[in-house]
Amino acid sequence: MHITTIGNANATAANASVRGSSAPSAESARIRSDVDAARNTALSALNNDRFRVMLEQISDPGASGTLMTMGADSQNVVDFNTALSRYAENSK
């Protein structure tokens, strides 16, 4: 999966401040900061390999069928603490 960034966050922030031109400059700065933070977060997620792999898995057409057929199987129940510890082990 290849993701291309189109657009400019600075232009978005500038447009946000133009639309609210009657807003005080502190509000414009807050909006600009929020837009920049959202853009940086999105780019960070898109450049994260684990996130990319997860997106590829859930966008696979076969994945939706698999998720639909998953049921509450009493043999495969995992409690929260076990799931949390497994997640921590896999995150290292």
C-alpha positions as CSV (number, residue, x, y, z in Angstrom):
1,M,0.0,0.0,0.0
2,H,1.4,3.4,-1.0
3,I,0.0,6.6,0.4
4,T,0.7,9.9,-1.3
5,T,0.2,13.1,0.6
6,I,-1.7,15.7,-1.5
7,G,-2.2,19.2,-0.2
8,N,-0.6,21.4,2.3
9,A,-1.3,21.6,6.0
10,N,-0.2,25.2,6.1
11,A,-2.8,26.1,3.4
12,T,-5.4,24.3,5.4
13,A,-4.5,26.2,8.5
14,A,-4.4,29.5,6.6
15,N,-7.9,28.8,5.2
16,A,-9.2,28.0,8.7
17,S,-8.0,31.4,9.9
18,V,-9.3,33.3,6.9
19,R,-12.8,31.7,7.3
20,G,-12.8,32.9,10.9
21,S,-11.2,36.2,10.2
22,S,-13.2,37.9,12.9
23,A,-11.8,35.4,15.5
24,P,-9.0,36.7,17.7
25,S,-5.4,35.8,16.7
26,A,-5.2,33.4,19.7
27,E,-8.1,31.4,18.3
28,S,-6.4,31.4,14.8
29,A,-3.2,30.2,16.4
30,R,-5.1,27.4,18.2
31,I,-6.8,26.3,15.1
32,R,-3.5,26.3,13.2
33,S,-1.9,24.3,15.9
34,D,-4.8,21.8,16.0
35,V,-4.6,21.3,12.2
36,D,-0.8,20.8,12.3
37,A,-1.1,18.3,15.2
38,A,-3.8,16.3,13.4
39,R,-1.7,16.2,10.2
40,N,1.4,15.1,12.1
41,T,-0.5,12.4,13.9
42,A,-2.0,11.1,10.6
43,L,1.3,11.1,8.9
44,S,2.9,9.3,11.9
45,A,0.2,6.6,11.8
46,L,0.6,6.2,8.0
47,N,4.3,5.8,8.3
48,N,4.0,3.2,11.1
49,D,4.7,-0.3,9.7
50,R,2.4,-2.0,12.2
51,F,-0.5,0.4,11.4
52,R,0.2,-0.2,7.6
53,V,0.0,-3.9,8.1
54,M,-3.2,-3.6,10.1
55,L,-4.8,-1.5,7.4
56,E,-3.8,-4.0,4.7
57,Q,-5.3,-6.8,6.8
58,I,-8.7,-5.1,7.4
59,S,-8.9,-3.8,3.9
60,D,-8.6,-7.3,2.5
61,P,-12.1,-8.4,1.1
62,G,-11.7,-11.8,2.8
63,A,-11.3,-10.2,6.2
64,S,-14.8,-8.9,6.3
65,G,-16.2,-12.4,5.7
66,T,-14.0,-13.8,8.4
67,L,-15.1,-11.1,10.9
68,M,-18.8,-11.7,10.0
69,T,-18.4,-15.4,10.8
70,M,-16.7,-14.9,14.1
71,G,-18.9,-15.7,17.0
72,A,-18.8,-15.9,20.8
73,D,-16.9,-19.2,21.0
74,S,-16.6,-20.1,24.6
75,Q,-13.5,-22.1,24.0
76,N,-11.5,-19.1,22.7
77,V,-12.4,-16.6,25.4
78,V,-9.4,-14.5,26.7
79,D,-9.7,-12.4,29.8
80,F,-8.6,-8.7,29.7
81,N,-5.4,-9.2,31.7
82,T,-4.2,-12.0,29.5
83,A,-5.0,-10.0,26.3
84,L,-3.2,-7.0,27.8
85,S,-0.1,-9.0,28.7
86,R,0.0,-10.6,25.2
87,Y,-0.2,-7.2,23.6
88,A,2.6,-6.0,25.8
89,E,4.8,-9.0,24.8
90,N,4.1,-8.4,21.1
91,S,4.8,-4.6,21.4
92,K,8.4,-5.1,22.5
